[in-house]
């Protein structure tokens, strides 16, 4: 009798590639990837990634395996939830997140399914919105493949949890496929959040980042910038020391 249903699968869906990692019950680790075509016309940006994910899982995922999905930042819309004693509990925090996303995105916000991070007293929070149709597609694929879907999570939230205290002070940047996600943390508290289109060629992006860091330097005391990128970066940008780390999007979605 095969025990493949004990295998653990981690799938990363990103704009340029989907990456599947499989850890078997015997301890074997395998990684598979597939390119993602560019979205065309009025097609949703996430649809090619969904199609590529379906094909990759059909080829490499046995039924009944446990599956975790990580969604890359370009497919997610984030909001920073300012701490307030008047906004406590999931219901109130969710209402704040919806209002913030509606204010920045307009009607597009109504098509998002919103998740919240775990609240911490006195700390700002992070809300993440992923298109509901995208999530429904991922759930349908898991159902059709008879996979046990454990979670679907945004890459930024996962990175902040997994890296923990190592990122608690300074700025953290995630450049990918014409998109920049940037956060600033002070003593573990999320003080700044940017998530938008950008020229992510290292030279051009360095100039943009220097402008942001200089403008927002009053928020974050430590002059440190961690960059998750497969590209080479300078050792410093202005007065900020750069720590280049392996791209989470290129490196796969770890369980």
Secondary structure, 3 states (H helix, E strand, C coil): CCCHHHCEEEEEECCCEEEEEEECCCCCEEEEEEECCCCCCCCCCCHHHHHHHHHHHHHHCCCCCEEEEEECHHHEEEEEECCCCCCCCHHHHHHHHHHHHHHHHHHHHHHEEEEECCCCCCCCEEEEEEEHHHHHHHHHHHHHCCCEEEEEEEHHHHHHHHHHHHHCCEEEEEEECCEEEEEEEECCEEEEEEEEECCCCHHHHHHHHHHHHHHCCCCCCCCEEEEECCCCCCCEECCEEEEEECCHHHHCCCC
